[in-house]
Amino acid sequence: MPNPLFPEASPLLDARIFAILPQAMNQLISPSMNASVSAEIPALFAALSTQFPSAPPNVLQGLHAGLWLLADDLDAAHTLCQDIPDRYGSAWHAIMHRREPDFSNANYWWRSASGVAWSVGGSFTMGHAVSQLTASSALPRLSTWGKSQAGRYDPASFVDLVADLHGNPDPAVTSLLIDLQRLEWAVLFLECFARLDAK
């Protein structure tokens, strides 16, 4: 069974993107830019642009915003995603604000992002992966939340979990939520990438 944190990507997707995911996004909120990941972003985006020269600009721009979020460069991601007039731009915008942290603004943008499928290849769903990852949690709130996501992932409820943790820090919970943050990023990035793959 594949590791749910690293769902299988399209063979067209640059393998370097998922190779750097384990060292990326190590903080839930107020991240410092990750210099080693940041150094990779221009080349990764250039490769995407070259591989898909006729891709719609908003699709490429969304992937570019996602890559900057991977590098913890919230300002660069914000500059890009605030000008993308679709659900995926709103989704990247929401993640960026959650990480600032500006939780109410994040949930505002999630309301504009309805229609994100949270699935990869029709078989991998974010909701199912979340329920598996939280099933063994000793914290009833996390396991209960995970079970509630099994049918359909609700990213706004993840914002609420992060907000609660912000007020009541717990290293064990933080570690799990960082894994979930990476998973959320991976699934959204792959869903956005599939829009290129389908062209």
C-alpha positions in Angstrom: 0.0 0.0 0.0 1.5 3.4 -0.9 2.4 5.9 1.8 -0.7 8.1 2.1 1.5 11.2 2.7 3.0 10.8 -0.8 0.3 9.8 -3.2 1.5 8.5 -6.6 2.0 11.4 -9.0 1.4 11.6 -12.7 4.5 10.3 -14.6 4.6 13.8 -16.2 5.2 15.5 -12.8 8.8 16.4 -12.0 9.9 13.9 -9.3 11.9 16.6 -7.6 8.7 18.2 -6.2 7.8 15.2 -4.1 11.4 14.5 -3.2 11.6 17.8 -1.3 8.2 17.5 0.4 9.5 15.7 3.5 11.9 18.7 4.2 9.3 21.3 3.4 6.5 23.0 5.4 8.0 22.1 8.8 5.9 24.7 10.7 2.2 25.1 10.8 2.1 28.8 11.3 4.4 31.8 11.0 7.0 29.9 9.0 10.4 31.1 8.1 11.3 30.8 4.4 13.0 27.5 3.7 16.1 28.6 1.8 17.0 25.1 0.4 13.5 24.5 -0.9 13.2 28.1 -2.1 16.3 27.7 -4.2 14.6 24.9 -6.1 11.4 26.7 -7.0 12.5 28.8 -10.1 13.9 25.7 -11.8 10.8 23.6 -10.9 8.4 26.2 -12.2 10.5 26.8 -15.4 10.3 23.0 -16.1 6.5 23.1 -15.7 6.2 26.1 -18.0 8.4 24.5 -20.6 6.7 21.2 -20.4 3.2 22.8 -20.8 3.8 25.9 -23.0 0.1 26.2 -23.9 -1.3 25.7 -20.4 -3.8 28.3 -19.2 -2.0 31.0 -17.3 -4.2 30.7 -14.2 -3.4 27.0 -13.9 0.4 27.5 -14.1 0.1 30.5 -11.7 -1.8 28.3 -9.2 1.0 25.7 -9.3 3.6 28.4 -8.9 1.8 29.7 -5.8 1.7 26.2 -4.4 5.4 25.8 -5.0 6.1 29.0 -3.1 4.0 27.7 -0.2 6.1 24.6 -0.2 9.1 26.8 0.3 7.3 28.7 3.1 7.4 31.9 1.1 4.0 33.2 2.0 4.5 36.6 0.4 5.4 35.2 -3.0 2.5 32.7 -2.8 0.1 35.5 -1.9 1.2 37.7 -4.7 0.3 34.9 -7.2 -2.8 33.3 -5.7 -4.7 36.6 -5.0 -4.9 37.1 -8.8 -6.2 33.6 -9.7 -10.0 33.9 -10.2 -10.9 30.2 -9.6 -11.4 27.8 -6.8 -7.8 26.7 -6.9 -6.5 30.2 -6.5 -8.9 30.5 -3.5 -7.6 27.2 -2.1 -4.0 28.3 -2.2 -5.0 31.7 -0.8 -6.7 29.9 2.1 -3.7 27.8 2.9 -1.5 30.8 2.8 -3.7 32.7 5.3 -3.9 29.7 7.6 -0.2 29.6 7.8 0.2 33.4 8.5 -1.9 32.8 10.8 -5.1 34.6 9.8 -7.6 31.9 10.5 -10.8 33.8 9.8 -9.4 35.0 6.5 -8.4 31.4 5.6 -11.9 30.2 6.2 -13.3 33.1 4.1 -11.2 31.8 1.2 -12.2 28.2 1.7 -15.8 29.3 1.2 -14.7 30.5 -2.2 -12.9 27.3 -3.0 -15.9 24.9 -3.1 -15.6 22.4 -5.8 -12.1 21.2 -5.0 -12.4 17.4 -5.3 -9.6 16.5 -2.8 -8.8 13.4 -4.8 -5.9 12.0 -6.9 -6.6 9.7 -9.8 -10.1 8.9 -8.7 -8.9 6.4 -6.1 -6.9 8.4 -3.5 -9.1 10.8 -1.4 -7.9 13.3 1.2 -10.8 12.4 3.5 -10.0 8.7 3.6 -6.2 9.4 4.1 -7.0 11.9 7.0 -9.3 9.3 8.7 -6.5 6.7 8.4 -3.8 9.0 9.7 -5.8 10.1 12.7 -7.3 6.7 13.6 -4.6 5.8 16.1 -4.5 9.2 17.8 -4.8 9.0 21.5 -6.5 12.4 21.5 -10.3 11.8 21.1 -10.8 15.2 19.4 -8.3 14.3 16.6 -9.7 10.8 16.0 -13.3 12.0 16.1 -12.3 14.8 13.6 -10.6 12.3 11.4 -13.6 10.0 11.3 -15.8 13.0 10.3 -13.5 13.6 7.2 -13.8 10.1 5.8 -16.6 11.0 3.5 -15.5 14.4 2.4 -12.5 16.5 3.5 -13.4 19.8 5.0 -10.3 22.1 4.9 -12.0 24.8 7.0 -12.2 22.3 9.9 -8.5 21.8 9.6 -8.1 25.5 9.9 -10.1 25.3 13.2 -7.8 22.5 14.5 -4.7 24.5 13.8 -6.3 27.6 15.4 -7.1 25.5 18.6 -3.6 24.2 18.7 -2.2 27.7 18.3 -3.9 28.5 21.6 -3.0 25.2 23.3 0.3 24.0 22.0 1.0 20.2 22.0 4.1 18.8 20.3 2.5 15.5 19.5 -0.5 17.1 17.9 1.7 19.6 16.0 3.7 16.8 14.4 0.5 15.0 13.2 -0.9 18.3 11.9 2.3 19.0 10.0 2.0 15.6 8.3 -1.6 16.5 7.4 -0.5 19.9 6.1 1.9 18.3 3.7 -0.8 15.8 2.6 -3.2 18.6 2.0 -0.6 20.4 -0.1 0.2 17.3 -2.1 -3.4 16.4 -2.9 -4.2 20.0 -3.9 -1.0 20.3 -6.0 -1.7 17.0 -7.8 -5.3 18.0 -8.4 -4.1 21.3 -9.9 -1.5 19.5 -11.9 -4.0 17.1 -13.4 -5.6 20.1 -15.1 -2.3 20.4 -17.1 -2.1 16.7 -17.7 -5.6 16.6 -19.2 -4.7 19.2 -21.8 
